[in-house]
Amino acid sequence: MAAPVASPPITSNGATGTNGVLSPPMSPKSAFRSNGRLPSFTSSRAPSNGFSMKMSKRASNGGSYKIGFVQENALALRKRSMAELGAGVHQSISNVSYVNFLEWIRSERLTTLPHKGSRWDKTLTRALYFAEQLHKFDQAVQSFALDSSAAGAVAYGHAQLLLQACISAALQTKQSCTDYHQLSHENSEALDKAFTVFYKFAMSFQSVLRRSELLAATPDIREQLCHLYTDLIALVVDVAIKFYKTANGKRACVNRLYRY
């Protein structure tokens, strides 16, 4: 296995720093490196009225033109999330930016003080690395994708919901406050797999995103990158909604058993 590469922690303004709070136990780069392609999955691009997947659609913005379906897909995903999770839950994750998400992870570490190498420590590390890669993806496409940062906020919010749902599920199983961050085996395994897939998806395009000449080559390349960006966001939303509904279904079942 390749030598671990630690990701720098986060300062109060959301930038990376050296205060040691978020220094992860290991880098997932070596663990997630693969010689093959990512496993395929069914695309969950959100449909948009009147769009019909017309790839050439763009919106004017200050004299320049930007690809508009990133914004449209994000709006469609927000509506779907609200319909499936409820207005209250959706509102709690509707304004989670990149910095907000990193601050939430930092706060969670300070609250739970997970042991290095513990399940919760590894889960938070996976989430941190994923957020960093999604942010890099956003920075690469924002010059030609309309409201790409707002679309990224949809993913950060649902990634946070995924972590919160796991915490809530662990507490409902009557684990003590001192060890709930260890999580149940089932929940920790599910989260580990989820954030591994998210991270690998985002990392698989970094070599392309770092080459500015490719981004400026043709409109088709930029549009395909926007499709990949929206696919990643939709994947996070799909997994978070399913996990949340499954976790809440189990809690409802447990509560009914206790009443009887």
Backbone as JSON, one array per atom type, in Angstrom:
{
  "sequence": "MAAPVASPPITSNGATGTNGVLSPPMSPKSAFRSNGRLPSFTSSRAPSNGFSMKMSKRASNGGSYKIGFVQENALALRKRSMAELGAGVHQSISNVSYVNFLEWIRSERLTTLPHKGSRWDKTLTRALYFAEQLHKFDQAVQSFALDSSAAGAVAYGHAQLLLQACISAALQTKQSCTDYHQLSHENSEALDKAFTVFYKFAMSFQSVLRRSELLAATPDIREQLCHLYTDLIALVVDVAIKFYKTANGKRACVNRLYRY",
  "N": [[0.86, -1.2, 0.0], [0.45, 2.25, -0.75], [2.26, 5.01, 0.72], [0.67, 6.8, 3.36], [-1.06, 9.86, 2.81], [-1.62, 12.77, 4.33], [-4.49, 14.85, 4.67], [-4.7, 18.39, 4.85], [-5.97, 20.21, 7.71], [-8.9, 22.21, 8.6], [-9.32, 25.69, 8.78], [-10.82, 28.45, 10.6], [-12.13, 29.9, 8.63], [-12.81, 28.07, 6.78], [-10.77, 27.32, 5.08], [-7.89, 25.29, 4.33], [-5.59, 24.39, 6.89], [-3.19, 24.34, 9.59], [-3.86, 23.53, 12.08], [-4.42, 21.05, 13.05], [-6.86, 19.93, 13.73], [-8.53, 18.64, 11.87], [-6.89, 16.71, 10.79], [-6.64, 13.86, 8.96], [-6.6, 10.28, 9.59], [-5.54, 8.79, 7.53], [-4.85, 8.88, 4.03], [-7.26, 8.47, 1.49], [-6.38, 8.02, -1.03], [-4.55, 6.0, -1.75], [-5.92, 3.78, -0.9], [-8.17, 3.86, -2.45], [-7.28, 3.72, -5.01], [-7.46, 2.49, -8.26], [-6.97, 0.21, -10.95], [-8.77, -0.23, -12.87], [-11.92, 0.81, -14.38], [-14.44, 2.89, -12.9], [-17.18, 1.24, -11.29], [-20.16, 0.8, -13.11], [-23.21, 2.7, -12.93], [-26.7, 3.35, -12.72], [-27.67, 6.22, -14.35], [-28.88, 9.09, -12.71], [-29.82, 11.55, -13.52], [-31.62, 14.44, -13.0], [-34.75, 15.13, -14.46], [-35.74, 17.99, -16.42], [-38.25, 20.38, -17.06], [-39.08, 21.04, -20.37], [-36.52, 20.89, -21.21], [-35.37, 18.49, -22.25], [-32.92, 17.23, -22.46], [-31.27, 18.74, -24.12], [-28.22, 19.47, -25.13], [-26.98, 21.8, -25.91], [-28.05, 23.97, -24.69], [-27.79, 27.13, -23.16], [-27.26, 29.76, -20.76], [-27.41, 33.28, -20.55], [-25.04, 35.35, -18.92], [-24.03, 38.13, -17.65], [-23.0, 38.97, -20.12], [-21.49, 36.81, -20.96], [-21.73, 33.33, -21.85], [-23.22, 30.6, -20.27], [-23.51, 27.13, -19.44], [-26.69, 25.89, -18.91], [-28.05, 23.64, -17.8], [-27.01, 22.58, -15.46], [-27.87, 24.19, -13.35], [-30.64, 23.76, -13.7], [-30.94, 21.0, -13.21], [-30.11, 20.91, -10.54], [-32.15, 22.38, -9.28], [-34.32, 20.68, -9.81], [-33.52, 18.43, -8.33], [-33.6, 19.48, -5.75], [-36.37, 19.9, -5.47], [-37.27, 17.27, -5.6], [-36.03, 16.18, -3.35], [-37.27, 17.63, -1.3], [-39.88, 16.7, -1.61], [-39.61, 13.98, -0.95], [-38.32, 13.87, 1.53], [-39.57, 15.71, 3.12], [-40.57, 19.03, 4.06], [-39.42, 20.14, 6.39], [-37.05, 18.62, 7.01], [-35.67, 18.97, 4.62], [-35.29, 21.74, 4.63], [-33.42, 22.04, 6.64], [-31.04, 21.3, 5.49], [-30.69, 22.85, 3.3], [-29.03, 25.02, 2.8], [-26.26, 24.44, 2.85], [-23.04, 25.06, 2.44], [-19.76, 24.52, 0.94], [-17.82, 25.39, 2.85], [-19.46, 25.44, 5.13], [-20.02, 22.7, 5.41], [-17.49, 21.63, 5.92], [-16.99, 22.91, 8.35], [-18.98, 21.72, 9.88], [-18.07, 19.06, 10.0], [-15.69, 19.53, 11.39], [-16.73, 20.5, 13.82], [-18.1, 18.23, 14.65], [-16.0, 16.48, 15.1], [-14.74, 17.78, 17.26], [-16.74, 17.55, 19.12], [-17.25, 14.78, 19.49], [-14.73, 13.66, 19.62], [-13.37, 11.42, 18.23], [-11.53, 8.36, 18.37], [-8.35, 7.93, 16.82], [-8.41, 6.19, 13.85], [-10.77, 4.92, 14.44], [-14.16, 3.86, 13.66], [-15.88, 6.06, 13.26], [-14.07, 8.13, 12.97], [-12.78, 7.39, 10.57], [-14.96, 7.53, 8.85], [-15.62, 10.26, 8.89], [-13.3, 11.22, 7.77], [-13.42, 10.15, 5.18], [-15.65, 11.6, 4.27], [-14.65, 14.21, 4.37], [-12.54, 14.15, 2.44], [-14.04, 13.59, 0.16], [-15.61, 15.95, -0.01], [-13.62, 17.85, -0.52], [-12.79, 17.07, -3.1], [-15.14, 17.39, -4.58], [-15.42, 20.14, -4.36], [-13.19, 21.0, -5.82], [-13.98, 20.09, -8.32], [-16.2, 21.72, -8.72], [-14.94, 24.25, -8.82], [-13.54, 23.94, -11.19], [-15.51, 23.83, -13.18], [-17.1, 26.06, -12.87], [-16.71, 28.36, -14.38], [-18.01, 27.97, -16.74], [-20.42, 26.76, -16.17], [-23.65, 27.35, -15.14], [-24.51, 28.57, -11.98], [-23.03, 26.6, -10.55], [-21.9, 26.33, -8.01], [-24.1, 26.58, -6.32], [-25.4, 24.27, -7.05], [-23.53, 22.43, -6.12], [-23.89, 22.81, -3.4], [-26.21, 21.41, -2.92], [-25.3, 18.79, -2.93], [-23.45, 18.84, -0.75], [-25.2, 19.38, 1.37], [-26.81, 17.07, 1.4], [-24.88, 15.13, 1.84], [-24.17, 15.8, 4.42], [-26.61, 15.26, 5.65], [-26.63, 12.5, 5.35], [-24.57, 11.7, 7.1], [-25.63, 12.69, 9.51], [-27.98, 11.18, 9.72], [-26.92, 8.7, 10.17], [-25.74, 9.05, 12.68], [-28.03, 9.55, 14.22], [-29.35, 7.1, 13.91], [-27.57, 5.44, 15.24], [-27.79, 6.4, 17.87], [-30.41, 5.72, 18.4], [-30.23, 3.01, 18.7], [-29.57, 2.72, 21.26], [-26.93, 3.06, 21.98], [-24.26, 4.22, 24.02], [-23.48, 7.68, 24.94], [-20.78, 7.98, 24.95], [-19.7, 6.21, 23.18], [-21.09, 6.24, 20.81], [-20.14, 7.26, 18.45], [-18.68, 5.26, 17.39], [-20.45, 3.78, 15.98], [-22.9, 1.46, 14.59], [-22.06, -1.72, 13.14], [-23.32, -2.21, 10.7], [-24.22, 0.35, 9.86], [-21.79, 1.84, 9.71], [-20.41, 0.44, 7.76], [-22.04, 0.84, 5.53], [-21.87, 3.65, 5.23], [-19.13, 3.94, 4.76], [-18.81, 2.62, 2.31], [-20.44, 4.25, 0.72], [-19.23, 6.89, 0.78], [-16.78, 6.18, -0.23], [-17.37, 5.5, -2.9], [-18.37, 8.0, -3.76], [-16.05, 9.57, -3.51], [-14.24, 8.26, -5.27], [-15.54, 8.6, -7.69], [-15.45, 11.42, -8.03], [-12.64, 11.81, -8.0], [-11.81, 10.48, -10.28], [-11.9, 12.18, -12.43], [-10.12, 14.19, -12.05], [-7.63, 14.46, -13.34], [-8.33, 15.34, -15.84], [-9.66, 17.72, -15.26], [-7.6, 19.29, -14.3], [-6.28, 20.09, -16.54], [-6.3, 22.81, -18.25], [-6.34, 23.44, -20.93], [-7.86, 21.44, -22.1], [-10.37, 21.94, -21.05], [-11.03, 24.23, -22.38], [-11.19, 23.41, -24.95], [-13.43, 22.31, -26.63], [-16.97, 22.99, -26.87], [-18.46, 20.67, -26.42], [-16.89, 19.06, -24.72], [-16.9, 20.59, -22.36], [-19.62, 20.51, -21.81], [-20.03, 17.76, -21.36], [-18.5, 17.42, -19.06], [-20.03, 18.93, -17.31], [-22.3, 17.33, -17.24], [-21.23, 15.1, -15.92], [-20.64, 16.27, -13.47], [-23.23, 16.97, -12.52], [-24.28, 14.39, -12.42], [-22.78, 13.24, -10.35], [-23.65, 14.8, -8.17], [-26.37, 14.11, -8.17], [-26.13, 11.4, -7.54], [-25.19, 11.48, -4.87], [-27.42, 12.67, -3.64], [-29.4, 10.71, -4.16], [-28.43, 8.48, -2.68], [-28.34, 9.53, -0.07], [-31.06, 10.15, 0.44], [-32.24, 7.61, 0.29], [-30.86, 6.24, 2.35], [-31.59, 7.8, 4.57], [-34.4, 7.47, 4.65], [-34.54, 4.72, 5.0], [-33.22, 4.4, 7.49], [-34.94, 5.9, 9.15], [-37.25, 4.4, 8.85], [-36.54, 2.05, 10.17], [-36.23, 3.05, 12.76], [-38.84, 3.78, 13.33], [-40.03, 1.3, 13.39], [-38.72, 0.14, 15.59], [-39.6, 1.86, 17.63], [-42.35, 1.27, 17.65], [-42.24, -1.36, 18.56], [-41.27, -0.95, 21.16], [-43.43, 0.38, 22.28], [-45.29, -1.61, 22.42]],
  "CA": [[0.0, 0.0, 0.0], [1.23, 3.48, -0.81], [2.38, 5.73, 1.99], [-0.47, 7.69, 3.6], [-0.91, 11.3, 2.56], [-2.62, 13.42, 5.19], [-5.13, 16.07, 4.15], [-4.6, 19.45, 5.85], [-7.23, 20.51, 8.39], [-9.66, 23.38, 8.19], [-9.29, 26.83, 9.69], [-12.14, 28.99, 10.9], [-12.79, 30.4, 7.43], [-13.09, 26.97, 5.89], [-9.61, 26.97, 4.28], [-7.05, 24.32, 4.99], [-4.63, 25.01, 7.77], [-2.26, 23.44, 10.26], [-4.2, 23.44, 13.5], [-4.45, 19.65, 13.47], [-8.17, 19.45, 14.15], [-9.11, 17.73, 10.9], [-5.9, 15.86, 10.15], [-7.2, 12.52, 8.9], [-5.65, 9.22, 9.92], [-4.92, 8.27, 6.34], [-5.43, 9.38, 2.79], [-7.93, 7.4, 0.76], [-5.89, 7.92, -2.4], [-3.98, 4.69, -2.0], [-6.95, 2.76, -0.67], [-9.19, 3.91, -3.47], [-6.68, 3.67, -6.33], [-7.9, 1.31, -9.01], [-6.46, 0.15, -12.31], [-9.91, -0.33, -13.78], [-12.85, 1.91, -14.39], [-15.44, 2.87, -11.84], [-18.34, 0.42, -11.62], [-21.22, 1.59, -13.72], [-24.44, 2.81, -12.17], [-27.76, 3.96, -13.51], [-27.67, 7.67, -14.24], [-30.09, 9.62, -12.08], [-29.95, 12.96, -13.84], [-32.99, 14.89, -12.78], [-35.32, 15.73, -15.66], [-36.18, 19.36, -16.29], [-39.3, 20.67, -18.0], [-38.71, 21.79, -21.56], [-35.08, 20.78, -21.49], [-35.24, 17.35, -23.17], [-31.51, 16.89, -22.56], [-30.63, 19.47, -25.2], [-26.92, 19.77, -24.55], [-26.45, 23.1, -26.31], [-28.74, 25.07, -24.01], [-26.95, 27.95, -22.3], [-27.9, 30.95, -20.23], [-26.56, 34.46, -20.58], [-24.68, 35.79, -17.58], [-23.06, 39.22, -17.7], [-22.36, 39.07, -21.42], [-20.93, 35.53, -21.34], [-22.74, 32.28, -21.9], [-22.93, 29.47, -19.4], [-24.37, 25.98, -19.61], [-27.78, 26.1, -17.96], [-28.74, 22.49, -17.23], [-26.52, 22.33, -14.1], [-28.82, 24.87, -12.49], [-31.94, 23.12, -13.82], [-30.9, 19.71, -12.51], [-30.05, 21.18, -9.1], [-33.49, 22.77, -8.85], [-35.14, 19.48, -9.84], [-33.12, 17.59, -7.21], [-34.13, 20.11, -4.54], [-37.8, 19.61, -5.4], [-37.44, 15.85, -5.29], [-35.62, 16.0, -1.97], [-38.33, 18.17, -0.44], [-41.04, 15.82, -1.71], [-39.37, 12.69, -0.31], [-37.86, 14.01, 2.92], [-40.41, 16.65, 3.87], [-40.06, 20.4, 4.04], [-38.59, 20.41, 7.56], [-35.73, 18.02, 6.84], [-35.02, 19.62, 3.49], [-34.89, 23.1, 5.02], [-32.24, 21.97, 7.51], [-29.84, 21.04, 4.69], [-30.85, 23.57, 2.03], [-28.02, 26.08, 2.62], [-24.98, 23.91, 3.32], [-21.96, 25.33, 1.49], [-18.52, 23.76, 1.16], [-17.27, 25.81, 4.13], [-20.39, 24.98, 6.17], [-19.86, 21.27, 5.58], [-16.21, 21.4, 6.6], [-17.17, 23.34, 9.74], [-19.79, 20.7, 10.56], [-17.16, 17.95, 10.29], [-14.79, 19.99, 12.45], [-17.51, 20.54, 15.06], [-18.39, 16.85, 15.04], [-14.76, 15.93, 15.66], [-14.52, 18.38, 18.57], [-17.79, 17.07, 20.03], [-17.16, 13.35, 19.77], [-13.33, 13.27, 19.82], [-13.2, 10.01, 17.86], [-10.17, 7.83, 18.41], [-7.73, 7.78, 15.52], [-8.62, 4.86, 13.28], [-12.09, 4.39, 14.77], [-15.11, 3.88, 12.54], [-16.39, 7.42, 13.03], [-12.93, 8.89, 12.47], [-12.6, 7.05, 9.16], [-16.12, 8.02, 8.1], [-15.47, 11.71, 8.73], [-12.19, 11.41, 6.84], [-13.96, 9.91, 3.84], [-16.52, 12.72, 3.93], [-13.79, 15.37, 4.14], [-11.87, 14.01, 1.16], [-15.06, 13.74, -0.89], [-15.97, 17.37, -0.11], [-12.52, 18.54, -1.17], [-12.78, 16.75, -4.52], [-16.31, 18.02, -5.18], [-15.12, 21.56, -4.44], [-12.29, 21.17, -6.96], [-14.81, 19.9, -9.5], [-16.99, 22.96, -8.86], [-14.04, 25.32, -9.27], [-13.14, 23.71, -12.57], [-16.61, 24.02, -14.14], [-17.93, 27.22, -12.57], [-16.56, 29.41, -15.39], [-18.92, 27.73, -17.86], [-21.64, 26.11, -15.68], [-24.46, 28.31, -14.41], [-24.85, 28.22, -10.59], [-22.43, 25.32, -10.17], [-21.7, 26.3, -6.56], [-25.41, 26.29, -5.71], [-25.63, 22.84, -7.28], [-22.67, 21.7, -5.18], [-24.48, 22.9, -2.07], [-27.18, 20.32, -2.82], [-24.54, 17.59, -2.55], [-22.92, 19.0, 0.61], [-26.31, 19.25, 2.31], [-27.25, 15.67, 1.51], [-23.79, 14.38, 2.47], [-24.32, 16.05, 5.85], [-27.79, 14.5, 6.08], [-26.21, 11.1, 5.41], [-23.84, 11.53, 8.35], [-26.55, 12.92, 10.63], [-28.89, 10.05, 9.8], [-26.17, 7.59, 10.77], [-25.63, 9.37, 14.11], [-29.35, 9.36, 14.81], [-29.62, 5.67, 13.95], [-26.73, 4.86, 16.29], [-28.37, 6.77, 19.15], [-31.66, 5.0, 18.58], [-29.94, 1.65, 19.09], [-29.24, 2.77, 22.69], [-25.5, 3.13, 22.27], [-23.99, 5.3, 24.97], [-22.96, 8.91, 24.37], [-19.32, 7.93, 24.87], [-19.21, 5.34, 22.11], [-21.99, 6.2, 19.66], [-19.41, 7.58, 17.22], [-18.18, 4.02, 16.81], [-21.52, 3.39, 15.07], [-23.12, 0.04, 14.41], [-21.29, -2.25, 12.01], [-24.1, -2.04, 9.48], [-24.21, 1.75, 9.44], [-20.45, 2.27, 9.34], [-20.06, -0.2, 6.49], [-22.8, 1.52, 4.49], [-21.29, 4.98, 5.01], [-17.81, 3.78, 4.19], [-18.99, 2.31, 0.89], [-21.03, 5.41, 0.05], [-18.26, 7.95, 0.59], [-15.74, 5.65, -1.11], [-17.86, 5.66, -4.27], [-18.4, 9.44, -4.05], [-14.68, 10.05, -3.67], [-13.65, 7.7, -6.49], [-16.2, 9.24, -8.82], [-14.89, 12.77, -8.19], [-11.21, 11.73, -8.27], [-11.53, 9.9, -11.59], [-11.86, 13.22, -13.45], [-9.22, 15.28, -11.67], [-6.57, 14.64, -14.32], [-8.9, 16.15, -16.92], [-9.99, 19.05, -14.75], [-6.37, 20.05, -14.1], [-5.75, 20.51, -17.84], [-7.14, 23.92, -18.68], [-6.48, 23.46, -22.39], [-8.96, 20.56, -22.46], [-11.63, 22.6, -20.69], [-11.32, 25.26, -23.37], [-11.07, 22.84, -26.28], [-14.69, 22.32, -27.37], [-18.17, 23.06, -26.02], [-18.91, 19.33, -26.06], [-16.14, 18.61, -23.55], [-17.42, 21.3, -21.2], [-20.97, 20.01, -21.51], [-19.92, 16.43, -20.77], [-18.03, 17.6, -17.68], [-21.19, 19.38, -16.53], [-23.14, 16.15, -17.01], [-20.58, 14.3, -14.87], [-20.82, 17.01, -12.22], [-24.61, 16.8, -12.06], [-24.46, 12.98, -12.07], [-22.21, 13.04, -9.01], [-24.56, 15.42, -7.2], [-27.57, 13.28, -8.12], [-25.78, 10.16, -6.84], [-25.17, 11.78, -3.44], [-28.8, 12.89, -3.22], [-30.09, 9.41, -4.17], [-27.96, 7.65, -1.57], [-28.74, 10.16, 1.19], [-32.51, 9.99, 0.62], [-32.53, 6.19, 0.56], [-30.35, 5.9, 3.67], [-32.39, 8.49, 5.57], [-35.72, 6.84, 4.73], [-34.35, 3.39, 5.58], [-32.92, 4.58, 8.92], [-36.14, 6.33, 9.84], [-38.17, 3.28, 8.87], [-36.11, 1.14, 11.23], [-36.53, 3.67, 14.05], [-40.28, 3.71, 13.54], [-40.32, -0.08, 13.76], [-38.24, -0.04, 16.97], [-40.5, 2.6, 18.52], [-43.59, 0.51, 17.77], [-41.97, -2.51, 19.41], [-41.18, -0.49, 22.54], [-44.77, 0.71, 22.77], [-45.99, -2.85, 22.76]],
  "C": [[0.89, 1.24, 0.0], [1.24, 4.19, 0.52], [1.22, 6.68, 2.16], [-0.1, 9.13, 3.31], [-1.97, 12.03, 3.32], [-3.17, 14.65, 4.51], [-5.07, 17.14, 5.22], [-5.94, 19.77, 6.45], [-7.82, 21.82, 7.94], [-9.55, 24.47, 9.24], [-10.68, 27.38, 9.84], [-12.86, 29.52, 9.68], [-13.0, 29.32, 6.39], [-11.9, 26.55, 5.04], [-8.79, 25.95, 5.02], [-6.0, 25.01, 5.81], [-3.75, 23.98, 8.44], [-2.6, 23.28, 11.73], [-4.39, 22.02, 13.97], [-5.81, 19.11, 13.78], [-8.7, 18.4, 13.2], [-8.08, 16.84, 10.21], [-6.39, 14.43, 10.14], [-6.16, 11.46, 9.19], [-4.95, 8.67, 8.7], [-5.58, 8.89, 5.13], [-6.1, 8.24, 2.06], [-7.37, 7.2, -0.63], [-5.35, 6.53, -2.7], [-5.03, 3.61, -1.87], [-7.94, 2.7, -1.81], [-8.61, 3.79, -4.88], [-7.08, 2.39, -7.03], [-7.33, 1.36, -10.41], [-7.59, 0.1, -13.33], [-10.78, 0.89, -13.71], [-13.78, 1.81, -13.2], [-16.57, 1.94, -12.23], [-19.46, 1.3, -12.13], [-22.42, 1.65, -12.78], [-25.45, 3.52, -13.05], [-27.76, 5.45, -13.28], [-28.98, 8.15, -13.66], [-30.19, 11.11, -12.32], [-31.4, 13.35, -13.71], [-33.53, 15.51, -14.05], [-35.73, 17.16, -15.4], [-37.17, 19.67, -17.39], [-38.77, 21.5, -19.16], [-37.26, 21.67, -21.95], [-34.79, 19.69, -22.51], [-33.79, 17.01, -23.46], [-30.83, 17.56, -23.75], [-29.31, 20.03, -24.7], [-26.43, 21.17, -24.87], [-27.09, 24.26, -25.57], [-27.8, 25.8, -23.07], [-27.73, 29.14, -21.82], [-26.92, 32.11, -20.24], [-26.29, 34.93, -19.17], [-23.61, 36.86, -17.71], [-22.31, 39.28, -19.01], [-21.7, 37.78, -21.88], [-22.04, 34.49, -21.33], [-22.29, 31.1, -21.05], [-23.96, 28.37, -19.64], [-25.43, 25.99, -18.51], [-28.34, 24.87, -17.3], [-28.19, 22.09, -15.86], [-27.48, 22.96, -13.09], [-30.18, 24.17, -12.5], [-31.99, 21.79, -13.07], [-30.85, 19.9, -11.0], [-31.42, 21.55, -8.56], [-34.42, 21.55, -8.81], [-34.81, 18.55, -8.67], [-33.62, 18.16, -5.88], [-35.62, 19.8, -4.37], [-38.06, 18.16, -5.03], [-37.1, 15.57, -3.82], [-36.7, 16.48, -1.01], [-39.55, 17.26, -0.44], [-40.84, 14.53, -0.93], [-38.98, 12.78, 1.16], [-38.79, 14.85, 3.77], [-39.74, 18.01, 3.94], [-39.12, 20.68, 5.2], [-37.18, 19.89, 7.42], [-34.98, 18.71, 5.72], [-34.52, 21.01, 3.86], [-33.61, 23.08, 5.84], [-30.95, 21.74, 6.73], [-29.81, 21.87, 3.4], [-29.77, 24.61, 1.78], [-26.66, 25.65, 3.15], [-23.93, 24.12, 2.23], [-20.77, 24.42, 1.78], [-17.93, 24.09, 2.53], [-18.15, 25.33, 5.28], [-20.19, 23.5, 6.46], [-18.56, 20.94, 6.29], [-16.29, 21.81, 8.07], [-17.99, 22.33, 10.52], [-18.92, 19.49, 10.92], [-16.22, 18.32, 11.43], [-15.5, 19.99, 13.8], [-17.8, 19.13, 15.57], [-17.16, 16.19, 15.65], [-14.52, 16.48, 17.08], [-15.53, 17.87, 19.59], [-17.56, 15.63, 20.46], [-15.74, 12.87, 20.06], [-13.09, 11.8, 19.47], [-11.75, 9.58, 17.92], [-9.63, 7.66, 16.99], [-7.87, 6.34, 15.03], [-9.95, 4.24, 13.61], [-13.02, 4.51, 13.57], [-15.56, 5.3, 12.22], [-15.28, 8.32, 12.49], [-12.73, 8.64, 10.97], [-13.75, 7.59, 8.31], [-16.02, 9.52, 7.86], [-14.33, 12.03, 7.77], [-12.65, 11.22, 5.4], [-14.8, 11.11, 3.38], [-15.7, 13.97, 3.61], [-13.11, 15.3, 2.77], [-12.86, 14.15, 0.0], [-15.4, 15.22, -1.11], [-14.87, 18.15, -0.82], [-12.52, 18.31, -2.68], [-13.98, 17.38, -5.23], [-16.07, 19.52, -5.34], [-14.18, 21.85, -5.61], [-13.04, 21.02, -8.28], [-15.61, 21.17, -9.77], [-16.12, 24.1, -9.39], [-13.65, 25.17, -10.73], [-14.24, 24.03, -13.57], [-17.36, 25.32, -13.96], [-17.8, 28.34, -13.6], [-17.5, 29.2, -16.57], [-20.22, 27.02, -17.45], [-22.41, 27.09, -14.8], [-24.82, 27.78, -13.02], [-24.27, 26.87, -10.16], [-22.22, 25.22, -8.67], [-23.0, 26.01, -5.82], [-25.77, 24.83, -5.9], [-24.78, 22.0, -6.33], [-23.22, 21.71, -3.78], [-25.54, 21.83, -1.85], [-26.48, 19.05, -2.36], [-24.0, 17.69, -1.14], [-24.03, 18.81, 1.64], [-26.74, 17.81, 2.49], [-26.15, 14.77, 2.06], [-23.86, 14.57, 3.99], [-25.52, 15.3, 6.41], [-27.44, 13.02, 6.24], [-25.48, 10.81, 6.72], [-24.75, 11.7, 9.56], [-27.51, 11.76, 10.81], [-28.22, 8.85, 10.45], [-26.01, 7.8, 12.27], [-26.95, 9.08, 14.81], [-29.69, 7.89, 14.94], [-28.82, 5.0, 15.06], [-27.31, 5.17, 17.67], [-29.64, 6.0, 19.44], [-31.44, 3.55, 18.97], [-29.45, 1.57, 20.54], [-27.76, 2.69, 22.98], [-25.25, 4.33, 23.16], [-23.41, 6.51, 24.28], [-21.45, 8.87, 24.21], [-18.83, 7.07, 23.73], [-20.11, 5.33, 20.88], [-21.26, 6.49, 18.37], [-18.72, 6.36, 16.63], [-19.17, 3.46, 15.81], [-21.72, 1.87, 15.05], [-22.33, -0.43, 13.2], [-22.01, -2.01, 10.7], [-24.03, -0.61, 8.96], [-22.83, 2.2, 8.97], [-20.02, 1.67, 8.01], [-20.77, 0.49, 5.33], [-22.21, 2.89, 4.18], [-19.92, 4.89, 4.35], [-17.9, 3.51, 2.69], [-19.49, 3.53, 0.12], [-19.98, 6.48, -0.24], [-17.05, 7.49, -0.23], [-16.13, 5.84, -2.57], [-17.88, 7.14, -4.65], [-16.99, 9.96, -4.36], [-14.06, 9.55, -4.98], [-14.25, 8.34, -7.72], [-15.57, 10.6, -9.08], [-13.41, 12.72, -8.58], [-10.92, 11.27, -9.69], [-11.43, 10.95, -12.69], [-10.87, 14.33, -13.13], [-8.11, 15.51, -12.69], [-7.05, 15.47, -15.5], [-9.13, 17.57, -16.46], [-8.75, 19.91, -14.55], [-5.79, 20.58, -15.41], [-6.66, 21.57, -18.44], [-7.33, 23.95, -20.18], [-7.59, 22.54, -22.87], [-10.3, 21.21, -22.17], [-12.03, 23.63, -21.73], [-11.36, 24.72, -24.79], [-12.35, 22.95, -27.1], [-15.85, 22.45, -26.4], [-18.64, 21.69, -25.57], [-18.18, 18.8, -24.82], [-16.66, 19.29, -22.29], [-18.81, 20.79, -20.8], [-20.93, 18.62, -20.87], [-19.41, 16.5, -19.33], [-19.17, 18.07, -16.78], [-22.15, 18.23, -16.26], [-22.54, 15.28, -15.9], [-20.76, 14.96, -13.51], [-22.23, 16.83, -11.67], [-24.91, 15.34, -11.71], [-23.92, 12.67, -10.68], [-23.13, 13.61, -7.94], [-25.83, 14.57, -7.05], [-27.32, 11.97, -7.38], [-25.79, 10.38, -5.33], [-26.59, 11.95, -2.91], [-29.55, 11.57, -3.15], [-29.73, 8.57, -2.96], [-28.44, 8.22, -0.23], [-30.23, 9.96, 1.46], [-32.85, 8.55, 0.99], [-32.07, 5.8, 1.96], [-31.22, 6.53, 4.76], [-33.74, 7.8, 5.75], [-35.61, 5.44, 5.34], [-34.1, 3.48, 7.08], [-34.15, 4.99, 9.7], [-37.2, 5.24, 9.88], [-37.84, 2.29, 9.96], [-36.43, 1.72, 12.6], [-38.01, 3.59, 14.36], [-40.68, 2.31, 13.98], [-39.91, -0.35, 15.2], [-39.17, 0.65, 17.96], [-41.82, 1.87, 18.71], [-43.4, -0.7, 18.67], [-41.89, -2.12, 20.89], [-42.55, -0.16, 23.11], [-45.55, -0.53, 23.17], [-45.3, -3.61, 23.88]]
}
